[in-house]
Amino acid sequence: MGLTVVSGNGHTWRLTGQIGSGSEGFVYGVDDARPLVAKLVPDPPDPEAYRRRVAHLVRQRREPRTVRLLSGTPVRVAWPLVSVRTPDGTDAEPVDGYVMTDMRHAYQPFNHLLSTSARRAHLPRATWASGLRTALALARLLGELHAEGYVVGDLKPDNLWADESGRVAMADVDSWQFTDGRELFPGRMRTPGYTAPERIGAPAGTPPGTESDDFALAVLVHQLLMAGLNPFAGHPADGGDYLSYDDNVLHGRCRITDRTSVLLPRSVPPADLLPRRLTELFRTAFTKALRRPTAAEWAHALTAELAPGRLKVCAVNARHVHTVERPWCPWCDQAERGADSYPGHPREET
């Protein structure tokens, strides 16, 4: 007999099998005519607090601020629709969770945009312009969340979805930070490589601010425009041992702010492929904790880079799209060094 979950009003769903997992929970398919999945969290640090968090999110789905976020098709946020738990009376302890929209019906995992092989397999028409459009959609969505009082707190590829047209969606809403009345439900999750320096090593439970999301947004935009390269990737150039992304963050090892700080393979995309406007935003995001560009500022700059006349298509490979500020194709330069993030055939039609 398969796993089942029950809502507070007694409605039962049969789960069809595990389709994903994260740092705390597991996601299962749901046997339903609608595109639904269920997330179960078997061992939260405080089970009662987790149940209250999900219950408040379910209730907030009907509030104006959340209704605005959930408007449009396809839905951009996998919001908790109803709290569920596995039935009592079994050998195992009941497990709490919630049912949400299955984002697979409209999107693909965000990571598919960050890998050359995954792009070729799942998003074959994606170019650098696709990265710009996706970055813009992400910045706009994050800006809307912040305007409505939500903080993601653990913004990373594993919580994101995207499609070939540049649309973006978010999941794992149960880890967000939000208020309900006077009560704060703090965010507490963090992921190496996407954690702002002021949060690295901070005491557990320290509430994140929107500036921590702004740091993660800058990292993600960099990855979208640099073929998946994390801005804090690289071996320390001073001869020290590589320890982690977070260690590089804390020590300011970042090619875009200090080219002499890290050693990277020759095959990575060239640093000068970025437009000057975006380069300055990255430098500010990674060096000025008190004045990081906001999601709205990123949206404004990315919109400008997508304006007519700002993009150029390589004469050799139509998959090679780049800013007009670059006199020659950066992707052809990368290909000459042993890799091609956007491989295609000469004079391939777009």
Phi, psi and omega in degrees: 000134183283170179289140177232158175228155184230137176273173182297333180268009174094001178288136183247137174240142173264130179270141189259001179136153182287133180239356180185168178206158179223200183291334182235330190232179180231142181249134182235150170290155180239133178282091184205152179293335178274156177284093183232151170224165179236134174254127178242137180242098190289334186214064177293153180304323179225094186304318181294318178297323179294317179299318179294320179301310181295319180299320178292321178295319178300316180293321182292345179301336181264000178281150183306319184296324180279324177302321178297319181292330185265003180286159178092165180226133357286160180298142184260352182226127178278074186285143174300122182271322180201141175286141177222166171207157177290151187297149170288167175087009176257175180292329182269157175293144177301145180243134182265158177179207181202162176259140181215172177293139176278108185289346182294342181285344182230344187225174172237160177305136182304326181300339178297336178279345188259005181229132181300314182294321179291322177299315181297323184281320189248334182226063191296340181263005181291139176229185176299329176297326176298319177298318177299314181296320179294318178299319178296314179298321179295315180298318179295316180295316179297320178300321177295317178300313180297320181296332179266005174093011179260145174236124182293313174081329180222054182287122185197164182302324184296342180260007188239156177227155181208166173226179188288341180273353179102005177284152184226148176219161182236150175230189180057045180296336182293350176262356181293160172260135181202167175243153173223106189067235178264358184270131177260129172254096189286148170281144182223352182277151175207152185229129178307138180093345180231009182262128179297148185303325181290344178265343179291120181082359178292152180304144178303138180091356177293119184295132176283157173252175179299334180294335176289323174295323180297324176295311181297323177300316179299320178298315182292320177298318177301315180296319179297326184266347180243032174056037176096353184289120174291135183296343180254020174282154175127151178277137179307129183285347180277004179092356178288168180284143171285128180251311183186167171303314184298324177296320177294322177300311183296331182258010176066027179275103186205123184300326186285338178258335179206099184296339182271001188273337184223156174251129181232156176299149179296341185279351181289158179302144180295142184294333186272016176283346185279144172296152183302320182301317180286324178302317179294322177296317178299315181299319178293318182298325186261000180233344185235089184299329183272356180217049177288146173301136178279170177301322180295322178293320176297317181299319179297314182292319181291324176300318180297323181286344178263003181293155179305135178089355182270346181244148182229141178258131180300140179287342183265319185224115183292346175281347182269100178248139181208169179293148178291345178292339180269115184297330179225169190286119179289333181284328173293322175301315180296318180299323179294339180266005173115004179210161176215109184291337180229067183292149178192183181264147177307137178057028177295136180287143177269000000 
